[in-house]
Amino acid sequence: CGVPVIGNGDVVSSADAVSLVRATGCAGVAVGRAFLRDPWLIRRIADDEAGQGSADDRRTFLRALAERSLRSGAPLRRNWLIECVKLAFGAESEEFRRAIRGNGGDLLSAFEKR
C-alpha cells in the first residue's frame, strides 16, 4: 500500500485538476488561492464543470467570510482580507482599491456592488 500523494499548484479550474491527476497520477488535488476567486471551485472540480464564479458570487462569499470573522470576535486581519480581495478581483479592480482605502469594518465596503 503506497502513500497517497496530493497534487498542488496553479489549479484554477476543473480542467487543471483533471490534467494534474492525469499527468502525475496523484490521489487528489489541493486548491488554495484559486478558491478565493471561485468559491465553488471544489464543487466544479467534483462535477467536472467549466466556468468561474461571478463577481457577485465572489463579493457575497468574501463579505460573508469577513462578517463571520467580525462576529466571532477574532481580530479581522486587514492585510489578509485585502489579499483575499486582490486574489478574488485583481490588483487593478475597484474592489481592491476600495479595500486598501478601507479600515477595519469599512473593508466590508469593498464587497458592495457599485
C-alpha positions in Angstrom: 0.0 0.0 0.0 1.5 3.3 -1.1 1.2 6.7 0.4 -1.4 8.8 -1.4 0.1 12.0 -2.9 -2.0 15.2 -3.3 -1.3 17.3 -6.3 -1.0 21.1 -5.8 -0.1 24.2 -7.7 -2.0 26.5 -10.0 -5.2 24.6 -10.0 -7.7 27.2 -11.0 -10.3 25.1 -13.0 -11.8 21.7 -13.3 -9.6 21.1 -16.4 -6.4 22.0 -14.4 -7.4 19.4 -11.7 -8.1 16.7 -14.4 -4.8 17.5 -16.1 -2.8 17.3 -12.9 -4.3 13.9 -11.9 -3.6 12.6 -15.4 -0.1 13.9 -15.6 1.0 12.8 -12.1 -1.3 10.0 -11.1 -1.9 11.8 -7.8 -4.7 10.6 -5.5 -6.3 14.1 -5.2 -5.9 17.8 -5.8 -5.5 20.7 -3.4 -6.7 24.2 -4.3 -5.5 27.3 -2.5 -5.8 30.9 -3.6 -7.9 30.0 -6.6 -10.7 29.1 -4.1 -11.0 32.9 -3.3 -11.6 33.7 -7.0 -14.1 30.9 -7.3 -15.6 29.7 -4.0 -17.4 26.9 -5.9 -14.2 25.6 -7.5 -14.2 22.4 -5.4 -17.8 21.7 -6.5 -16.9 22.4 -10.1 -13.9 20.0 -9.9 -16.1 17.3 -8.4 -18.8 17.8 -11.0 -16.2 18.4 -13.8 -17.7 21.7 -14.8 -16.0 24.6 -16.5 -16.5 28.3 -15.6 -15.7 30.6 -12.7 -17.8 32.2 -10.0 -19.3 35.6 -11.0 -18.1 38.8 -9.4 -21.3 38.9 -7.4 -20.6 35.4 -6.1 -17.1 36.4 -5.1 -18.4 39.5 -3.3 -21.0 37.5 -1.4 -18.5 34.9 -0.4 -15.8 37.3 0.8 -18.4 39.6 2.6 -19.7 36.5 4.5 -16.2 35.5 5.4 -15.4 39.0 6.7 -18.7 39.3 8.6 -18.2 35.8 10.2 -14.7 36.9 11.3 -16.1 40.1 12.8 -19.0 38.3 14.6 -16.6 35.7 16.1 -14.6 38.3 17.9 -11.5 37.1 16.1 -9.4 40.0 15.0 -10.0 40.8 11.4 -6.6 40.8 9.8 -6.8 43.8 7.4 -3.8 42.7 5.3 -5.2 39.1 5.0 -8.6 40.4 3.9 -7.0 42.8 1.4 -5.0 40.0 -0.1 -8.3 38.0 -0.4 -9.9 40.8 -2.3 -6.8 41.2 -4.5 -6.9 37.4 -5.4 -10.6 37.4 -6.0 -10.8 40.6 -8.2 -7.3 41.5 -9.2 -4.9 44.3 -8.2 -6.4 46.7 -10.7 -10.0 46.2 -9.6 -12.2 48.8 -8.0 -12.9 46.3 -5.2 -9.2 46.1 -4.4 -8.8 49.9 -4.4 -11.8 50.3 -2.0 -10.3 47.6 0.2 -7.0 49.3 0.6 -8.7 52.6 1.3 -11.0 51.0 3.9 -10.1 50.3 7.6 -11.5 47.6 9.9 -15.2 47.1 9.3 -15.0 49.6 6.5 -13.3 46.9 4.5 -16.8 45.5 4.0 -17.4 48.3 1.6 -15.1 46.6 -0.8 -17.8 44.0 -1.3 -20.6 46.3 -2.2 -21.7 46.3 -5.8 -21.3 49.7 -7.5 
